[in-house]
Amino acid sequence: MKLSLSMWSLVSTVQAGKMDLMGFIDFAASQAVPGVELLDVFWSDAEREIPLVKARIADAGLEMAVYSISNNFIRPGAADRRRELDDLKRGVDTALALDVNLMRVFSGSYLEGLSQDEGMSWILEGLSAGAAYAERQGLTLALENHGRFAGRSDQVRDIIERVGSPALRVNLDTGNFLPVGQDPLEAARDLADLIALVHLKDMRRAAADEPGHIFADPDGQLLTGSVIGEGLVDLPAMIALLDEIGYAGWLSLEYEGADDPVSLGVPRSLDAARRLLP
């Protein structure tokens, strides 16, 4: 298993105008992680920036672990869903231009009044076409457990089996099972044969007035991101399970706590993650 850092871990720093793509790569190099995860939401001008980013990553001695997009196939309009598919295909092309053959994808966001069956039909339509395109290009899509349509392990497995493409596998986000009321270790066992990527994330109980992003689980318990090893996920057992099944891919750190990620959240999480590795 290899440790990577997701740029999403620094989203608050980027949004405050204190870091850009190049700054993130330099920061990742300063933290001595082998790999980086880039996201579509951080480009200013992808066509211009891709060669510059590739050169900076190479000069820093880093690898591209995964490229991540933020697609959403829960769109009532057929034209909107086609645009989402076009964006996914562009994401595949961008990943390949970055010399990486793994791309994180989503299913879709909850929409008030939408039935599970109709929403699922849109997700299956989009991911089936996206997986077919990715398969032709020799790239794997990693579906993240995220949200109401693909939050639980049984939902993720159902989507992947119904799409039926070897190019669609799982991005196991170790924290995201908690907001949908599922034990992360149980979920990881359920999806063990499909894992292509792991987002290393932890969550803790939260108060309603905390400054970070707050989630509520099905019992109404509030959750928020935490430093790795300081939350509710049994990460030693999770790493042991991944080691047992022979997972040799990336562990991409995704810090989502409210503490400053540059000075505290990411460095402490990386230190904890290194202690977890076998």
C-alpha positions as CSV (number, residue, x, y, z in Angstrom):
1,M,0.0,0.0,0.0
2,K,1.2,3.5,-0.9
3,L,0.3,6.8,0.7
4,S,-1.1,9.7,-1.4
5,L,-2.5,13.1,-0.5
6,S,-5.8,14.3,-2.0
7,M,-5.9,18.0,-2.9
8,W,-9.4,18.0,-1.4
9,S,-7.7,17.9,2.0
10,L,-6.5,21.5,1.4
11,V,-9.8,22.8,-0.1
12,S,-10.3,25.4,2.6
13,T,-6.8,26.7,2.0
14,V,-7.4,26.8,-1.8
15,Q,-10.8,28.6,-1.3
16,A,-9.1,31.2,0.9
17,G,-6.7,32.0,-2.0
18,K,-3.7,30.7,-0.1
19,M,-2.8,27.8,-2.4
20,D,-3.1,26.8,-6.0
21,L,-2.3,23.6,-7.9
22,M,1.4,24.2,-8.0
23,G,1.4,25.2,-4.4
24,F,-0.4,21.9,-3.5
25,I,2.2,19.8,-5.4
26,D,5.0,21.6,-3.5
27,F,3.2,21.1,-0.2
28,A,2.7,17.4,-0.9
29,A,6.4,17.1,-1.7
30,S,7.3,18.8,1.6
31,Q,5.2,16.2,3.4
32,A,7.2,13.4,1.7
33,V,4.2,11.5,0.4
34,P,4.8,9.3,-2.7
35,G,1.6,10.3,-4.6
36,V,-1.0,13.0,-5.1
37,E,-4.7,13.0,-6.0
38,L,-5.9,15.9,-8.2
39,L,-9.5,17.0,-8.7
40,D,-11.3,18.5,-11.6
41,V,-12.7,21.4,-9.5
42,F,-9.2,22.9,-9.0
43,W,-8.3,23.7,-12.7
44,S,-8.3,27.2,-13.9
45,D,-7.4,26.3,-17.4
46,A,-6.8,22.6,-17.7
47,E,-5.4,22.6,-21.2
48,R,-2.7,25.1,-20.3
49,E,-2.0,23.7,-16.8
50,I,-1.8,20.0,-17.5
51,P,1.8,20.0,-19.0
52,L,2.9,22.4,-16.2
53,V,1.4,20.2,-13.5
54,K,2.9,17.0,-15.0
55,A,6.4,18.7,-15.0
56,R,6.0,19.9,-11.4
57,I,4.9,16.5,-10.2
58,A,7.9,14.8,-12.0
59,D,10.3,17.4,-10.7
60,A,9.0,16.8,-7.1
61,G,9.6,13.1,-7.5
62,L,5.9,12.4,-7.0
63,E,3.4,10.0,-8.7
64,M,-0.1,10.8,-9.9
65,A,-2.1,8.3,-7.7
66,V,-5.6,9.1,-9.1
67,Y,-7.6,11.8,-10.9
68,S,-11.0,12.6,-9.3
69,I,-14.1,14.2,-10.8
70,S,-17.3,15.4,-9.2
71,N,-19.9,14.1,-11.7
72,N,-23.6,14.0,-10.7
73,F,-26.0,11.9,-12.8
74,I,-29.0,12.9,-10.7
75,R,-30.2,15.5,-13.3
76,P,-33.9,15.5,-14.3
77,G,-33.1,16.8,-17.9
78,A,-31.7,14.3,-20.4
79,A,-29.5,17.1,-21.9
80,D,-28.1,17.7,-18.4
81,R,-27.3,14.1,-18.0
82,R,-25.6,14.0,-21.4
83,R,-23.4,16.9,-20.3
84,E,-22.5,15.0,-17.1
85,L,-21.4,12.1,-19.3
86,D,-19.4,14.4,-21.6
87,D,-17.7,15.8,-18.5
88,L,-16.9,12.2,-17.3
89,K,-15.4,11.4,-20.7
90,R,-13.3,14.6,-20.6
91,G,-12.2,13.5,-17.2
92,V,-11.0,10.2,-18.6
93,D,-9.1,12.1,-21.3
94,T,-7.6,14.4,-18.7
95,A,-6.5,11.5,-16.5
96,L,-4.7,9.9,-19.4
97,A,-3.1,13.1,-20.2
98,L,-1.8,13.2,-16.6
99,D,-0.5,9.6,-17.2
100,V,-2.8,8.0,-14.7
101,N,-5.3,5.2,-15.4
102,L,-7.5,5.5,-12.4
103,M,-10.3,8.0,-11.9
104,R,-12.7,8.5,-9.0
105,V,-16.3,9.0,-9.9
106,F,-19.6,9.6,-8.0
107,S,-23.1,8.4,-8.6
108,G,-25.3,11.4,-8.0
109,S,-26.7,13.7,-5.3
110,Y,-30.1,13.3,-3.6
111,L,-32.9,15.3,-5.1
112,E,-36.1,16.0,-3.1
113,G,-39.1,14.1,-4.5
114,L,-37.1,11.8,-6.8
115,S,-37.8,8.0,-6.4
116,Q,-34.9,5.6,-5.8
117,D,-35.8,3.7,-8.9
118,E,-35.7,6.7,-11.3
119,G,-32.5,8.1,-9.7
120,M,-30.9,4.7,-10.0
121,S,-31.8,4.4,-13.7
122,W,-30.1,7.7,-14.4
123,I,-27.0,6.6,-12.5
124,L,-26.8,3.3,-14.3
125,E,-27.3,4.9,-17.6
126,G,-24.5,7.4,-17.0
127,L,-22.0,5.0,-15.4
128,S,-22.6,2.3,-18.0
129,A,-21.7,4.7,-20.8
130,G,-18.9,6.1,-18.8
131,A,-17.4,2.7,-18.0
132,A,-17.7,1.6,-21.6
133,Y,-15.7,4.7,-22.7
134,A,-13.1,4.2,-19.9
135,E,-12.7,0.5,-20.8
136,R,-11.9,1.4,-24.4
137,Q,-9.2,3.8,-23.1
138,G,-7.7,1.3,-20.7
139,L,-8.8,3.3,-17.6
140,T,-10.6,2.2,-14.4
141,L,-13.3,4.2,-12.8
142,A,-13.5,4.0,-9.0
143,L,-17.0,4.6,-7.7
144,E,-16.9,6.3,-4.3
145,N,-19.3,5.3,-1.5
146,H,-21.0,8.7,-1.2
147,G,-24.5,9.9,-0.6
148,R,-28.0,8.3,-0.5
149,F,-27.8,6.4,-3.8
150,A,-24.3,4.8,-3.3
151,G,-23.6,5.4,0.4
152,R,-23.8,1.8,1.6
153,S,-21.8,-1.1,0.5
154,D,-24.8,-3.0,-0.8
155,Q,-25.8,0.0,-3.0
156,V,-22.2,0.3,-4.4
157,R,-22.0,-3.4,-5.2
158,D,-25.5,-3.3,-6.8
159,I,-24.5,-0.5,-9.1
160,I,-21.2,-2.1,-10.1
161,E,-22.8,-5.5,-10.7
162,R,-25.6,-4.0,-12.8
163,V,-23.2,-1.9,-14.9
164,G,-21.2,-5.1,-15.4
165,S,-17.9,-3.6,-16.6
166,P,-14.4,-4.5,-15.4
167,A,-13.7,-0.8,-15.8
168,L,-16.0,0.2,-12.8
169,R,-14.6,-0.7,-9.4
170,V,-14.8,0.8,-5.9
171,N,-13.2,3.8,-4.2
172,L,-13.5,2.7,-0.6
173,D,-13.9,5.9,1.5
174,T,-13.3,4.8,5.0
175,G,-15.2,7.7,6.6
176,N,-18.3,8.0,4.3
177,F,-20.0,4.9,5.7
178,L,-20.6,6.5,9.0
179,P,-23.1,9.1,7.8
180,V,-25.2,6.4,6.3
181,G,-25.2,4.3,9.5
182,Q,-22.9,1.5,8.3
183,D,-19.8,0.1,10.1
184,P,-16.8,1.0,7.8
185,L,-15.0,-2.3,8.5
186,E,-18.1,-4.4,7.7
187,A,-18.6,-2.4,4.5
188,A,-14.9,-2.9,3.5
189,R,-15.4,-6.7,3.9
190,D,-18.4,-6.5,1.7
191,L,-16.6,-4.7,-1.1
192,A,-13.1,-6.3,-0.6
193,D,-13.0,-7.9,-4.1
194,L,-13.9,-4.7,-5.9
195,I,-11.5,-2.1,-4.3
196,A,-9.4,-0.2,-6.7
197,L,-8.7,2.9,-4.5
198,V,-9.0,3.8,-0.8
199,H,-9.7,7.2,0.6
200,L,-8.2,7.3,4.0
201,K,-10.6,9.4,6.1
202,D,-11.8,9.6,9.7
203,M,-14.8,11.2,11.4
204,R,-15.7,12.0,15.0
205,R,-18.8,13.1,16.9
206,A,-19.6,16.8,16.4
207,A,-21.5,19.6,18.2
208,A,-24.1,21.5,16.2
209,D,-22.1,24.8,16.4
210,E,-18.7,23.4,15.1
211,P,-17.1,25.3,12.2
212,G,-16.5,22.3,10.0
213,H,-18.8,20.5,7.7
214,I,-21.4,18.6,9.8
215,F,-23.1,15.4,8.8
216,A,-26.0,13.6,10.5
217,D,-26.2,9.8,10.6
218,P,-29.6,8.0,10.4
219,D,-30.0,8.3,14.2
220,G,-29.5,12.0,14.1
221,Q,-25.9,11.9,15.6
222,L,-23.8,14.7,14.2
223,L,-20.4,13.9,12.6
224,T,-17.5,15.9,11.3
225,G,-14.1,15.2,9.8
226,S,-11.2,14.5,12.1
227,V,-7.5,13.9,12.1
228,I,-6.7,10.3,11.1
229,G,-6.7,8.0,14.1
230,E,-8.7,10.5,16.3
231,G,-12.1,9.6,15.2
232,L,-14.6,6.7,15.1
233,V,-13.2,4.6,12.2
234,D,-11.2,1.5,13.4
235,L,-8.3,2.3,11.0
236,P,-5.8,-0.3,12.4
237,A,-8.4,-3.0,11.7
238,M,-9.2,-1.5,8.3
239,I,-5.5,-1.5,7.3
240,A,-5.1,-5.0,8.6
241,L,-8.1,-6.1,6.4
242,L,-6.7,-4.4,3.3
243,D,-3.3,-6.1,4.0
244,E,-5.1,-9.5,4.5
245,I,-6.9,-9.2,1.1
246,G,-3.6,-8.2,-0.6
247,Y,-4.6,-4.7,-1.5
248,A,-1.5,-3.0,-2.9
249,G,-3.0,0.2,-4.2
250,W,-3.1,3.8,-3.0
251,L,-4.3,5.1,0.3
252,S,-5.2,8.6,-0.6
253,L,-5.5,10.8,2.5
254,E,-8.7,12.9,2.5
255,Y,-8.7,15.2,5.6
256,E,-12.0,17.0,6.2
257,G,-11.6,18.4,9.7
258,A,-12.0,22.0,10.7
259,D,-8.4,22.5,11.9
260,D,-6.0,24.3,9.6
261,P,-4.9,21.6,7.1
262,V,-1.5,23.0,6.4
263,S,-0.2,23.4,9.9
264,L,-2.2,20.7,11.7
265,G,-4.8,18.5,10.0
266,V,-2.7,17.1,7.1
267,P,0.7,16.7,8.9
268,R,-0.8,15.0,11.9
269,S,-3.0,12.8,9.7
270,L,0.0,11.8,7.5
271,D,2.0,10.9,10.6
272,A,-0.8,8.8,11.9
273,A,-1.3,7.1,8.5
274,R,2.4,6.2,8.3
275,R,2.2,4.5,11.7
276,L,-0.8,2.5,10.4
277,L,1.0,1.1,7.3
278,P,2.3,-2.5,7.6
